Amino acid sequence: MAELMHSISLDEADLLPMGLNDTSELEDNSSSPCCYSPDCLAPSQSFHRVFLPVVYGLVCLLGFAGNGLILVILTCFTKKRTSSDLYLMHLAAADLLFVLTMPFWAVGSATEWVFGNVLCCLVNFTFTVNLASSILLLACISIERYLAIVRATKTDKVRRKFATKVTCGAVWALSLLLAVPDLVFSHVYIAPLSGHQLCEHVYPESASELWRTSLRALHHVLAFALPGIVIVFCYVMVIRTLSQLHNHEKRKALKVVVAIVAAFFVCWLPYNVVTLLDTLMRLDAVVNSDCEMEQRLGVAVAVTEGVGFSHCCFIPVLYAFVGKKFKENLARLRGCKACVGTPVASYREGKRQSSNRPHPISSDSDFSTSTIPA
């Protein structure tokens, strides 16, 4: 899923999903439909060595602070957790583990992979598991919002929480399966031209192209296309339902729903479009590809990758920090309840008034009284 993350020095590295670099192609670029030679890729490599460590460092710092704070508040200050809280906890945990892999890639992108073969496998595996689970959990949250608001389901809270835990377990299991290739194929590889150590996937030479294309398609479908379709459908239905309500809370909720959908596609659509173009070039499906186009593609992959990874920094903010209940707990953490914009009494009064709305909304959801589940 991450084109450049696992081919750290980028001297002869392929631009492949999840860093699925084919060593046979690195050794012989003459067979490639594009040049992808060291001379051709050199300008974009210089950009990578400066841009990627900065991006990885910022993502690590911001993502660690934001998701760590969410976990502290939900585990220490939230006694009665809703289904939304459980999903948010898993999302924050996935994003937190994801950003913990950033320092390894930051160091490697500036120099070479110096952490050995075992860490190469483990870091790749951790990276893929948590990136995939984060995106899949966003889809699960959208389904939960759909059921709570559109269907107005009033399932017993115990059963609902059990179903949420089972769903989260299934998400982690699927993410583990998606990361199996990292354990099987990840190796430290010495690039033949530069002599630099690369942490990448090494496939059998006879089937390298098949492995690369198949895994790229699999991750595009399971970690972008399907979750994206689910998110769009669920939140379009949520918007339709909320548009029937005529009050200030409705307008606030609509804005956040639109922001959630926009954030997902702003993060991941450019990256997936660029990697799709790279796939087409390597399959010789794009005519008139030349060295200049490959250089631009290399820069585009790096930039869109950075944008995609930033999802773990600000998407949790949409799900947590704008919620009233979460802000109350945040104020408790700071030892200053006066910092919360809406007093607790007013918040509770809002919950009582929300029960009189024309469209019923599940009591397990805070969407009715705050702009986002918290």
C-alpha positions as CSV (number, residue, x, y, z in Angstrom):
1,M,0.0,0.0,0.0
2,A,2.9,2.3,0.5
3,E,4.9,2.7,-2.6
4,L,8.1,4.1,-1.2
5,M,8.1,3.1,2.4
6,H,9.8,-0.2,2.1
7,S,12.4,0.7,-0.6
8,I,14.2,3.1,1.6
9,S,17.2,4.4,-0.2
10,L,15.3,4.7,-3.5
11,D,18.4,4.4,-5.6
12,E,17.2,1.6,-7.8
13,A,13.9,1.0,-6.1
14,D,10.7,0.2,-7.9
15,L,7.6,2.2,-7.1
16,L,5.3,-0.6,-6.0
17,P,2.5,-1.0,-3.5
18,M,3.6,-1.7,0.1
19,G,7.2,-1.3,-1.2
20,L,6.8,-4.5,-3.2
21,N,10.2,-4.0,-5.0
22,D,11.2,-6.7,-7.5
23,T,14.9,-7.3,-7.3
24,S,15.1,-8.9,-10.7
25,E,13.8,-5.7,-12.3
26,L,16.2,-3.6,-10.3
27,E,19.1,-5.6,-11.7
28,D,17.9,-5.3,-15.3
29,N,16.0,-2.2,-16.2
30,S,16.4,-2.8,-19.9
31,S,13.4,-5.1,-19.9
32,S,11.1,-2.5,-18.4
33,P,8.6,-0.7,-20.7
34,C,9.8,2.5,-19.1
35,C,13.4,3.3,-18.5
36,Y,13.3,3.4,-14.6
37,S,17.1,3.6,-14.7
38,P,19.2,5.2,-11.9
39,D,20.0,8.2,-14.1
40,C,16.3,8.7,-14.9
41,L,15.2,8.4,-11.2
42,A,18.1,10.4,-9.7
43,P,16.2,13.8,-9.6
44,S,13.2,12.4,-7.8
45,Q,15.5,10.5,-5.4
46,S,17.1,13.7,-4.3
47,F,13.6,15.1,-3.6
48,H,12.7,11.9,-1.7
49,R,15.7,12.1,0.6
50,V,14.7,15.5,1.8
51,F,10.9,15.4,1.6
52,L,10.2,11.9,3.0
53,P,12.1,12.2,6.3
54,V,10.4,15.5,7.1
55,V,6.9,14.1,6.3
56,Y,7.5,10.9,8.3
57,G,8.8,13.0,11.2
58,L,5.8,15.3,11.3
59,V,3.3,12.4,10.9
60,C,5.0,10.6,13.8
61,L,4.9,13.6,16.1
62,L,1.4,14.8,15.3
63,G,-0.1,11.3,15.1
64,F,1.5,10.1,18.3
65,A,0.3,13.2,20.2
66,G,-3.3,13.1,18.9
67,N,-3.9,9.4,19.0
68,G,-2.2,8.9,22.3
69,L,-4.4,11.6,23.8
70,I,-7.5,9.9,22.5
71,L,-6.5,6.6,24.0
72,V,-5.7,8.2,27.4
73,I,-9.1,9.9,27.5
74,L,-11.1,7.0,26.3
75,T,-9.4,4.5,28.7
76,C,-9.0,6.7,31.8
77,F,-11.9,9.2,31.7
78,T,-14.7,7.4,29.8
79,K,-16.5,4.9,32.2
80,K,-19.4,3.9,29.9
81,R,-18.0,3.4,26.5
82,T,-20.4,3.4,23.5
83,S,-19.9,1.5,20.3
84,S,-18.5,4.7,18.8
85,D,-16.0,4.9,21.6
86,L,-14.9,1.3,21.0
87,Y,-14.4,1.9,17.3
88,L,-12.5,5.1,18.0
89,M,-10.2,3.3,20.5
90,H,-9.3,0.7,17.9
91,L,-8.8,3.4,15.3
92,A,-6.5,5.4,17.6
93,A,-4.6,2.3,18.5
94,A,-4.1,1.4,14.8
95,D,-3.0,4.9,13.9
96,L,-0.7,5.0,17.0
97,L,1.1,1.8,16.0
98,F,1.2,3.0,12.4
99,V,3.1,6.2,13.3
100,L,5.5,4.3,15.5
101,T,7.0,2.8,12.3
102,M,7.7,6.3,10.9
103,P,11.1,6.8,12.6
104,F,12.5,3.7,10.9
105,W,11.4,4.9,7.5
106,A,12.6,8.4,8.2
107,V,16.1,7.2,8.9
108,G,16.1,4.8,6.0
109,S,14.8,7.3,3.5
110,A,17.6,9.7,4.3
111,T,20.4,7.0,4.2
112,E,19.7,3.3,3.9
113,W,18.1,0.5,5.9
114,V,20.4,-0.1,8.9
115,F,18.1,-2.1,11.2
116,G,18.6,-5.6,10.0
117,N,16.5,-8.3,8.4
118,V,14.3,-9.1,11.5
119,L,13.2,-5.5,12.0
120,C,12.7,-5.2,8.2
121,C,10.0,-8.0,8.4
122,L,8.5,-6.7,11.7
123,V,8.3,-3.1,10.7
124,N,6.8,-3.9,7.3
125,F,4.3,-6.2,8.9
126,T,3.3,-3.7,11.6
127,F,3.1,-0.9,9.1
128,T,0.7,-2.8,6.8
129,V,-1.5,-4.2,9.5
130,N,-2.2,-0.9,11.1
131,L,-2.5,1.1,7.9
132,A,-5.1,-1.4,6.6
133,S,-7.0,-1.7,9.9
134,S,-7.2,2.1,10.1
135,I,-8.9,2.4,6.7
136,L,-11.2,-0.5,7.4
137,L,-12.2,0.8,10.8
138,L,-13.2,4.1,9.1
139,A,-15.6,2.1,7.0
140,C,-16.9,0.3,10.1
141,I,-17.5,3.6,11.8
142,S,-19.5,4.8,8.8
143,I,-21.7,1.7,9.0
144,E,-22.2,2.2,12.7
145,R,-23.3,5.8,12.1
146,Y,-25.7,4.5,9.3
147,L,-27.3,2.0,11.6
148,A,-27.6,4.4,14.5
149,I,-29.0,7.4,12.5
150,V,-30.6,6.1,9.3
151,R,-31.9,2.8,10.6
152,A,-32.3,4.1,14.1
153,T,-31.6,0.6,15.5
154,K,-32.2,0.2,19.2
155,T,-30.3,-3.0,19.7
156,D,-29.5,-3.9,23.3
157,K,-26.3,-2.1,24.3
158,V,-24.6,-5.3,25.5
159,R,-25.3,-7.0,22.2
160,R,-24.3,-4.0,20.3
161,K,-20.9,-3.7,22.1
162,F,-20.4,-7.4,21.5
163,A,-21.0,-7.0,17.8
164,T,-18.6,-4.1,17.8
165,K,-15.9,-6.1,19.4
166,V,-16.5,-9.0,16.9
167,T,-16.3,-6.5,14.0
168,C,-13.1,-5.0,15.3
169,G,-11.6,-8.5,15.7
170,A,-12.6,-9.3,12.1
171,V,-10.9,-6.1,10.9
172,W,-7.7,-6.9,12.7
173,A,-7.8,-10.5,11.3
174,L,-8.2,-9.3,7.8
175,S,-5.4,-6.8,8.2
176,L,-3.1,-9.5,9.5
177,L,-3.9,-11.6,6.4
178,L,-3.1,-8.6,4.1
179,A,0.2,-8.3,5.9
180,V,1.3,-11.9,5.4
181,P,3.4,-11.1,2.3
182,D,5.5,-8.8,4.5
183,L,6.5,-11.7,6.6
184,V,7.1,-14.0,3.7
185,F,8.9,-11.7,1.2
186,S,10.5,-8.9,3.3
187,H,14.3,-9.0,3.2
188,V,17.2,-6.7,3.4
189,Y,18.6,-6.5,-0.1
190,I,21.8,-4.9,-1.2
191,A,21.2,-2.8,-4.4
192,P,23.6,-3.9,-7.1
193,L,24.4,-0.5,-8.4
194,S,24.7,1.6,-5.3
195,G,25.5,-1.0,-2.7
196,H,22.9,0.4,-0.3
197,Q,20.8,-1.8,1.9
198,L,17.1,-1.8,1.0
199,C,14.3,-3.2,3.1
200,E,12.0,-4.6,0.4
201,H,10.0,-7.6,-0.9
202,V,12.1,-10.1,-2.9
203,Y,10.0,-12.3,-5.2
204,P,10.9,-15.3,-7.3
205,E,12.2,-13.9,-10.5
206,S,9.9,-16.0,-12.7
207,A,6.7,-14.6,-11.0
208,S,7.8,-11.2,-9.8
209,E,5.5,-9.2,-12.1
210,L,2.5,-11.4,-11.3
211,W,3.0,-11.0,-7.5
212,R,3.5,-7.3,-7.8
213,T,0.4,-6.6,-9.9
214,S,-1.8,-9.0,-8.0
215,L,-0.9,-7.6,-4.5
216,R,-1.3,-4.1,-5.8
217,A,-4.8,-4.8,-7.1
218,L,-5.7,-6.6,-3.9
219,H,-4.7,-3.7,-1.7
220,H,-6.3,-1.1,-3.9
221,V,-9.6,-2.9,-3.7
222,L,-9.7,-4.0,-0.1
223,A,-7.9,-0.9,1.4
224,F,-9.4,1.8,-0.7
225,A,-12.1,1.1,-3.2
226,L,-14.4,-1.0,-1.0
227,P,-14.0,1.1,2.1
228,G,-14.5,4.2,0.0
229,I,-17.8,2.9,-1.4
230,V,-19.0,1.9,2.0
231,I,-18.1,5.3,3.5
232,V,-19.8,7.3,0.6
233,F,-23.0,5.2,0.7
234,C,-23.4,5.3,4.5
235,Y,-22.7,9.0,4.9
236,V,-24.9,10.0,1.9
237,M,-27.7,8.2,3.7
238,V,-26.8,9.9,6.9
239,I,-26.9,13.3,5.2
240,R,-30.3,12.5,3.7
241,T,-31.6,11.7,7.2
242,L,-30.1,14.7,8.9
243,S,-31.4,17.0,6.2
244,Q,-34.9,16.2,7.4
245,L,-34.1,17.8,10.8
246,H,-34.5,21.5,11.1
247,N,-32.2,22.8,13.8
248,H,-28.8,24.1,14.5
249,E,-27.4,20.7,15.5
250,K,-28.3,19.3,12.1
251,R,-26.2,21.9,10.3
252,K,-23.3,21.2,12.5
253,A,-23.6,17.5,12.0
254,L,-23.9,17.8,8.2
255,K,-20.7,19.8,8.1
256,V,-18.7,17.2,10.0
257,V,-20.1,14.4,7.9
258,V,-19.1,16.1,4.7
259,A,-15.7,16.8,6.3
260,I,-15.2,13.1,7.1
261,V,-16.0,11.9,3.6
262,A,-13.8,14.7,2.1
263,A,-10.9,13.9,4.4
264,F,-10.9,10.3,3.4
265,F,-10.8,11.0,-0.3
266,V,-8.4,13.9,-0.1
267,C,-6.0,11.6,1.7
268,W,-6.2,8.5,-0.4
269,L,-7.7,9.3,-3.8
270,P,-4.6,11.1,-5.2
271,Y,-2.3,8.4,-4.0
272,N,-4.3,5.6,-5.5
273,V,-4.6,7.4,-8.8
274,V,-0.9,8.0,-9.0
275,T,-0.1,4.3,-8.1
276,L,-2.7,3.2,-10.7
277,L,-0.9,5.3,-13.3
278,D,2.4,3.7,-12.3
279,T,0.9,0.2,-12.7
280,L,-0.3,1.1,-16.2
281,M,3.1,2.4,-17.1
282,R,4.8,-0.8,-16.0
283,L,2.3,-2.9,-17.9
284,D,3.0,-0.8,-21.0
285,A,-0.6,0.4,-21.0
286,V,0.5,4.1,-21.1
287,V,2.1,5.2,-24.3
288,N,4.7,7.9,-24.7
289,S,6.0,7.4,-21.2
290,D,9.5,8.8,-20.9
291,C,12.1,9.7,-18.4
292,E,10.6,13.1,-17.6
293,M,7.2,11.4,-16.9
294,E,8.8,8.9,-14.6
295,Q,10.6,11.6,-12.7
296,R,7.3,13.5,-12.2
297,L,5.6,10.2,-11.2
298,G,8.3,9.6,-8.6
299,V,7.7,13.0,-7.0
300,A,3.9,12.6,-7.2
301,V,4.1,9.3,-5.4
302,A,6.1,10.8,-2.6
303,V,3.8,13.8,-2.2
304,T,0.6,11.8,-2.4
305,E,2.0,9.2,0.0
306,G,2.7,12.0,2.5
307,V,-0.8,13.3,2.2
308,G,-2.2,9.8,2.6
309,F,-0.2,9.1,5.7
310,S,-1.5,12.4,7.3
311,H,-4.9,10.7,7.7
312,C,-3.7,9.4,11.0
313,C,-3.1,12.9,12.3
314,F,-6.4,14.8,11.6
315,I,-9.1,12.2,10.8
316,P,-9.2,11.1,14.5
317,V,-9.7,14.8,15.3
318,L,-12.9,14.8,13.3
319,Y,-14.1,11.8,15.2
320,A,-13.1,12.9,18.7
321,F,-12.1,16.5,19.4
322,V,-15.2,18.1,18.0
323,G,-17.5,15.9,20.1
324,K,-18.9,17.6,23.3
325,K,-18.4,14.5,25.5
326,F,-14.8,14.1,24.4
327,K,-14.1,17.8,25.0
328,E,-15.5,17.5,28.5
329,N,-13.2,14.6,29.3
330,L,-10.3,16.5,27.7
331,A,-11.1,19.4,30.1
332,R,-11.1,16.9,33.0
333,L,-7.6,15.8,31.9
334,R,-6.5,19.4,31.9
335,G,-8.1,19.9,35.3
336,C,-10.2,22.7,33.9
337,K,-13.9,22.0,33.1
338,A,-14.4,25.6,32.4
339,C,-12.4,25.1,29.2
340,V,-15.3,23.2,27.7
341,G,-17.4,25.4,25.5
342,T,-20.7,23.8,26.5
343,P,-21.4,23.3,30.2
344,V,-22.3,19.8,31.4
345,A,-25.8,20.9,32.4
346,S,-26.4,22.4,29.0
347,Y,-25.1,19.3,27.3
348,R,-27.4,17.0,29.2
349,E,-30.3,19.4,28.5
350,G,-29.4,19.1,24.8
351,K,-29.6,15.3,25.1
352,R,-33.1,15.5,26.6
353,Q,-34.3,17.9,23.9
354,S,-32.8,15.8,21.1
355,S,-35.2,12.9,22.1
356,N,-38.1,15.0,20.8
357,R,-36.7,15.2,17.3
358,P,-39.0,14.0,14.5
359,H,-36.6,11.2,13.4
360,P,-35.5,8.7,16.1
361,I,-31.7,8.2,16.6
362,S,-30.1,5.4,18.6
363,S,-29.4,6.3,22.2
364,D,-26.0,4.7,21.8
365,S,-25.0,7.5,19.4
366,D,-23.8,11.0,20.4
367,F,-24.3,12.2,16.8
368,S,-27.7,13.6,17.8
369,T,-26.3,16.0,20.4
370,S,-22.8,16.7,19.1
371,T,-21.5,17.0,15.7
372,I,-19.7,13.7,15.8
373,P,-19.7,10.5,17.8
374,A,-17.6,10.9,20.9
